[in-house]
Structure formats: structure tokens, C-alpha cells
Amino acid sequence: MELRGADRLPRDLSGRVACDAPASDVETMTGECPINSDGTVTIVGIDEAGYGPLLGPLVVSATAFDVPAELLETCKDETLGPDLWKCLRRSVIKKPAKKNPRLAVCDSKVLHARVDTQYGVALLERAVFTFLAQADRHPASLISLLKIVCPHVVDRLSRYPWYHQAELPLPVECSADDVAVQCNSLAADLAKNGVRFRGAWVEVLCEGDYNQLVSATHNKAVVLFQQNMRLIHRIAERVGSRPLWIWADRHGGRMAYLKPLMNAWPEAEFTVLEESPEHSGYRITRSGIPWTIRFVVDGEACQMPVALASIFSKYIRELLMICFNRYWRGLIPDLRPTAGYNTDGQRFLADIDAIVKQQCLDRNLLVRLL
């Protein structure tokens, strides 16, 4: 079924519409797989952290890789795509293991607090720094990390006393030697298999900005979808006319994404590939450039780029929560930190209530709409 989009493009908080990608330079088409002139395809994974909490930001991330076209053409299940864990098995492992020196890339919830460290971010941090190093990026602080992956959020942090001047030195828990070893191993594996890490893109919605969008849309699932679309816009602007194969973790129990996709890309043509309890897939053609986007249940277990995106999202949210807790503990030294989720978040709000009232803080900047 082919359809054409309508309505309007997603906008950022200032109302700016993202730019169209340039015209296509796709040179060949093998079956249903568009191939770039260098014999590669670009695959993207998207996932979030902090969708449900009462406190702290929502963070949505995307990671992208150029891979040899044959990986996509020969994969066992096109809905799940190529297995980068298998391709990069010399350097990457799907499940963390104490006796295995390879880099663990999997669902961030598995990695967070896996090791006994103060903040529980060591394995998340190791993966983030190892992959960023492949793009010659070496952030020394939280602000410098945000300037790499989400530069437009940096100025907005000044609205929040707990994030303002968030010069948290990095890395927090992972040793430079450990990262160096992982970097060398991953670089060799990527080169051997003809895979290129294109980078990470992140959208950070702090509490007040999140509330503004939820109030406007009356639906936090719509807000999450908008962040997904913004990430795809940003990647398309970066990679130009390359076709994209995109996997995103499914949003709750939703199966049908055609209407919001058509609203997001009004000038595009659409083909519905499938809409099932496990997968929802669509082909989008814009200015002759084909994209395939699939929303998959447990996407972080199916696609390594989705798992890596979940790691970036969780790591950045945890860094911001370190800043959040440090700010409040600076005012109330014996205050117990919070991860921001509902029950403990309510406890935390009760503990800081007197300070909030004393400082006349805008609760809309502090407490998220649920």
C-alpha cells in the first residue's frame, strides 16, 4: 500500500522546521536493498531512557553505522536486520561477563549498576567512550559530551539550577586504560569487517521542556515519537542522500505508525511493510531517497545500534541525575539521592519541599507530568 504524507513537519521548541535531505545519489538497487556507491548501507538504532520517571530528563538517542550491503542482503530475517553482534564478535559481546574482556553492548538496564561502583555507570561509560573514540571524540566533561551529541540543549540547561554549570568531569567511573584497550580492539574489528561507526545523536528533554510538549500534545507518547523523528532528521542532514535502514524500540503497545509518520514527512511516499504485534515496518521515499523504518518489540535485544542507543540515553540521563542529586544534597546534606521514578520521586519531593517553597522554585521545571 503506497500513500503520500500530509500535514506538517515536526518542529523543535523554537518552532524551527528541520531541513530536507539533499537529492539522492543512490547508484544501485539489489532486490529491495538500496546500495550506496561505496557498496554500503546505513543502519540506525533509536532508543530512550527516562520515559516514565517523575523527576529528571527524558533522553532519546540514535546511533548509526555504515555496513557492507551484503550484511543486509543476506540477513536471516529482514525485519530484524543484520546482526552486528555476530559481525563484530571479536570485540563486542551481547551479554556482560566478568571473565570476558570484550565490550558489552546490550540493553542499558542490564549494564546499569552491574558493577559495584558509586553510580553504577562504569559499563555504560565504557561503551559510550569506546564508540565515541571511533569518531575521534573524547569528551572531558558532561557539557563537552552534550556539545558533541546534543548541542542545542546546552543553553537550555541554564533554566535549571540543578543542571546549570553541569561541568561534571568525565569519565566518572571508567578508567582511561580500560577504554584504550577496548578502542583498539573495536577499531580493528570495525576495519576488518568494513563497518564504520557514523556517530551518536541525542535529544535531551529537561523537565520544563518535557512538560511544555506534553501540555501541548496531551500525550507523552506523541512527545517521544517527535523526538524519534527529530533524530532521524538530524541523521539525514548529516549523512546526506544515503538511504537509511532504521530500527526503533516500539513505543508501548502501539502497532500502527503510518499516520504519525505521514504527519512527520508530508512530502514523502509510504509503503506499509507490516503491522504485527512484534514488528511494524514502513518504507518512506523522500526526494527519491528510500528509508525503511521498523518499530520492534525489545529492539535493544534485536539490533546492536538500538542497544547502543539505549546505552547513550541511559548514560546521559544518569549523568544529569548525578548533577540533580548533587545540587539538592548541597542544600540538604543528609538527603537520600533518587533515581527519579515515581514512588521514590514522591519521597524525594517531600524531603525537599521546604527548600522548594523557600526558594520559590517553579515546580513545572522540577516535576514532570505523568
C-alpha positions in Angstrom: 0.0 0.0 0.0 1.5 3.3 -1.1 0.5 6.6 0.4 1.6 10.2 0.4 2.2 12.1 3.6 0.4 15.3 4.6 0.1 17.9 7.4 3.4 19.3 8.8 7.0 18.5 9.8 7.9 18.1 13.5 9.4 21.3 14.9 11.8 22.0 17.7 10.9 24.1 20.8 11.7 27.3 18.9 9.4 26.3 16.0 12.2 25.6 13.6 11.4 23.0 10.9 14.2 20.6 10.1 15.7 20.8 6.6 15.1 18.4 3.8 17.9 16.0 2.9 19.7 16.7 -0.4 18.8 14.8 -3.6 19.6 11.2 -4.0 22.9 9.7 -5.2 21.9 6.1 -4.8 23.6 4.2 -7.7 22.3 0.6 -7.5 19.4 -1.3 -6.2 19.7 -5.0 -5.3 16.2 -6.5 -4.7 14.7 -4.3 -2.1 18.1 -3.0 -0.7 19.3 0.4 -2.0 23.1 0.4 -2.1 25.3 3.4 -2.0 28.1 3.9 -4.5 30.6 2.7 -1.9 28.8 -0.6 -1.5 27.5 0.1 1.9 24.1 0.8 3.6 23.5 3.0 6.7 21.7 1.4 9.6 20.3 3.4 12.6 19.1 2.4 16.0 16.9 4.5 18.3 16.0 4.1 22.0 15.2 6.1 25.1 15.8 6.3 28.8 13.6 8.1 31.3 10.2 7.8 29.6 8.3 7.0 32.9 10.0 8.9 35.8 8.6 11.8 37.8 12.0 13.6 38.0 14.9 14.1 35.6 15.0 14.3 31.8 13.8 12.2 29.0 16.7 11.2 26.8 16.3 9.7 23.4 19.3 8.6 21.3 20.2 7.3 17.9 23.4 5.6 16.7 24.3 4.9 13.1 26.7 2.6 11.2 27.7 2.1 7.6 27.8 -1.6 6.9 28.6 -3.7 3.8 25.4 -4.1 1.8 25.8 -7.9 1.8 25.1 -7.9 5.6 21.6 -6.6 5.0 21.0 -8.6 1.8 21.9 -11.9 3.5 20.4 -11.4 7.0 18.1 -14.3 8.1 15.1 -12.0 9.0 14.9 -8.7 7.2 12.5 -7.3 9.9 15.4 -7.8 12.5 18.2 -6.8 10.1 21.9 -7.6 10.2 23.5 -9.0 13.3 26.3 -6.6 14.2 27.0 -8.6 17.4 27.9 -11.5 15.2 29.8 -9.4 12.7 31.9 -7.7 15.5 32.1 -10.7 17.8 35.9 -10.4 18.2 35.4 -7.1 20.1 31.8 -6.9 21.2 29.6 -9.2 23.4 25.9 -9.2 23.8 25.8 -10.0 27.5 28.3 -8.8 30.0 30.6 -11.4 31.6 33.2 -10.9 34.2 35.7 -13.3 32.6 35.1 -11.9 29.0 37.2 -8.9 28.1 35.0 -7.9 25.1 32.9 -4.7 25.2 29.4 -5.4 26.4 26.7 -3.7 24.2 23.2 -4.6 25.3 20.1 -3.2 27.0 21.3 -0.4 29.2 19.2 -1.7 32.1 21.3 -4.8 32.1 24.6 -2.8 32.2 23.5 -0.1 34.7 24.5 -1.0 38.3 26.0 -4.3 37.0 29.3 -3.4 38.7 29.7 -2.3 42.3 30.6 1.4 41.8 29.3 4.6 43.3 27.0 5.4 40.4 26.7 2.1 38.6 27.6 3.6 35.2 31.0 2.1 34.6 29.9 -0.4 31.8 27.7 2.3 30.2 30.5 4.7 30.2 33.0 2.3 28.8 30.7 1.6 25.8 30.0 5.3 25.2 33.6 6.3 25.3 34.8 3.4 23.2 32.4 4.2 20.4 32.9 7.9 20.6 36.6 7.4 20.2 36.0 5.7 16.9 34.8 9.1 15.7 37.8 10.8 17.4 35.6 12.3 20.1 36.9 12.4 23.6 34.7 14.5 25.9 36.3 15.6 29.2 33.0 16.8 30.8 29.3 16.4 30.7 29.0 19.7 28.9 31.5 18.7 26.2 29.7 15.4 25.7 26.4 17.3 25.2 28.1 19.7 22.8 29.0 16.6 20.7 25.7 14.7 20.7 23.0 17.3 21.6 24.5 20.8 21.3 21.1 22.6 21.2 20.3 21.6 24.8 23.4 23.2 26.4 21.9 26.7 26.6 18.6 25.4 27.9 20.3 23.9 31.0 20.7 27.3 32.4 17.0 27.3 33.2 17.5 24.6 35.8 19.6 25.3 38.9 20.4 21.6 39.2 21.8 21.4 35.7 23.3 24.8 35.3 27.1 24.7 35.1 27.0 20.9 34.7 30.7 20.7 34.4 30.8 17.1 35.6 34.3 15.7 34.8 34.3 12.6 32.6 34.9 9.8 32.7 33.1 9.3 36.1 34.0 5.6 36.8 35.7 4.0 33.8 39.5 4.0 33.6 41.3 5.6 30.6 43.4 2.4 30.2 40.3 0.2 30.0 38.8 2.5 27.3 42.1 2.5 25.4 42.2 -1.3 25.3 38.5 -1.5 24.1 39.1 1.2 21.5 42.0 -0.7 19.9 40.0 -3.9 19.8 36.9 -2.4 18.4 38.7 -0.3 15.8 40.5 -3.4 14.4 37.2 -5.3 14.3 35.3 -2.5 12.5 38.1 -2.1 9.9 38.3 -5.9 9.3 34.6 -6.1 8.6 34.2 -2.9 6.6 31.9 -1.3 9.3 32.0 2.4 10.1 30.6 4.0 13.2 28.9 7.2 12.0 28.2 8.6 15.4 25.5 9.2 18.1 22.8 11.8 18.1 20.8 12.6 21.3 17.7 14.6 22.2 17.5 15.7 25.9 14.2 17.0 27.2 14.6 18.5 30.6 11.6 18.6 32.9 10.2 22.0 31.9 10.6 21.4 28.2 9.1 18.0 28.5 6.1 19.4 30.4 5.7 22.1 27.7 5.5 19.5 24.9 3.2 17.1 26.9 0.9 20.0 27.7 0.7 20.9 24.0 0.1 17.4 22.7 -1.7 15.9 25.8 0.2 12.7 25.1 3.7 11.8 26.2 3.8 9.0 23.6 3.5 11.7 20.9 6.3 13.6 22.5 8.5 10.5 22.4 7.6 9.9 18.8 8.5 13.5 17.9 12.0 13.1 19.4 12.5 10.0 17.3 11.6 12.0 14.2 13.9 14.8 15.2 16.8 12.3 15.5 16.0 10.9 12.0 16.0 14.5 10.6 19.4 15.2 12.2 20.9 12.0 10.9 19.5 12.6 7.4 21.1 16.0 7.4 24.4 14.6 8.4 24.6 11.6 6.0 23.0 13.4 3.1 21.4 11.4 0.4 22.2 7.9 1.7 19.3 5.5 2.2 18.6 4.7 5.8 17.5 1.5 7.5 16.2 2.4 10.9 15.2 0.3 13.8 13.5 1.8 16.8 12.3 0.3 20.1 8.5 0.0 19.9 6.6 2.6 22.0 4.4 0.7 24.4 1.7 -1.5 22.7 1.3 0.7 19.6 1.3 -1.2 16.3 0.2 1.4 13.7 2.6 4.2 13.0 1.5 5.2 9.5 -0.5 8.3 10.4 2.2 10.0 12.6 4.8 9.1 10.0 2.8 10.8 7.3 2.3 13.8 9.5 6.1 13.9 10.1 7.1 13.6 6.4 4.2 15.2 4.5 6.1 15.2 1.1 7.0 11.5 1.2 5.5 8.4 -0.3 4.8 5.5 2.1 4.6 1.7 1.8 3.4 -0.4 4.7 5.6 -3.4 5.1 3.9 -5.0 8.1 2.0 -4.2 11.2 2.1 -7.0 13.7 2.3 -7.5 17.5 6.1 -7.8 17.1 7.1 -5.5 14.3 5.7 -2.5 12.4 7.6 -1.6 9.2 7.3 1.1 6.6 9.2 2.2 3.5 9.5 6.0 3.1 10.7 7.7 -0.1 11.7 11.4 0.1 13.1 13.1 -3.0 13.9 9.7 -4.4 15.8 8.6 -1.3 14.4 5.4 0.3 14.3 4.8 4.0 13.0 1.8 5.8 11.9 2.2 9.4 10.8 -0.6 11.7 9.4 -0.4 15.2 10.3 -3.6 17.0 9.4 -5.0 20.4 12.5 -5.3 22.6 14.5 -3.6 19.9 17.6 -3.4 22.1 17.8 -7.3 22.0 17.3 -7.4 18.2 19.6 -4.7 16.9 23.0 -3.7 18.3 22.6 0.0 17.2 19.3 0.1 19.2 21.2 -1.4 22.2 24.0 1.2 21.8 21.4 4.0 21.6 19.8 2.8 24.9 23.3 2.9 26.4 23.8 6.6 25.3 20.4 7.5 26.6 20.8 5.9 30.0 24.3 7.1 30.5 23.4 10.8 29.7 20.3 10.6 31.9 22.4 9.1 34.8 25.0 11.9 34.4 22.2 14.5 34.6 20.8 12.8 37.7 24.2 12.9 39.3 24.1 16.7 38.9 20.5 16.8 40.1 21.2 14.9 43.3 24.4 16.9 44.0 22.5 20.1 43.8 19.9 19.1 46.2 22.3 17.4 48.6 24.3 20.6 48.6 21.2 22.2 50.2 20.3 19.2 52.3 23.5 17.2 53.1 21.7 14.1 54.6 19.2 13.9 51.7 19.0 10.4 50.2 19.6 10.5 46.4 16.8 9.5 43.9 16.7 7.8 40.6 13.6 9.9 39.8 11.0 7.1 39.5 7.5 7.6 40.9 7.5 6.2 44.4 11.0 7.3 45.4 10.5 10.5 43.5 7.5 11.3 45.7 9.6 10.6 48.7 12.3 12.9 47.4 9.9 15.7 46.7 8.5 15.5 50.2 12.1 15.7 51.6 12.9 18.9 49.5 9.5 20.5 49.8 10.6 23.2 52.4 13.6 24.2 50.2 11.4 24.4 47.1 9.0 26.7 48.9 11.7 28.8 50.4 13.4 29.4 47.0 10.0 29.9 45.2 11.1 27.4 42.6 8.8 26.8 39.6 7.6 23.2 40.1 6.9 23.0 36.4 10.7 22.9 36.0 11.1 20.2 38.6 8.2 17.7 38.4 7.3 16.0 35.2 3.7 15.5 34.0 2.8 11.8 34.1 
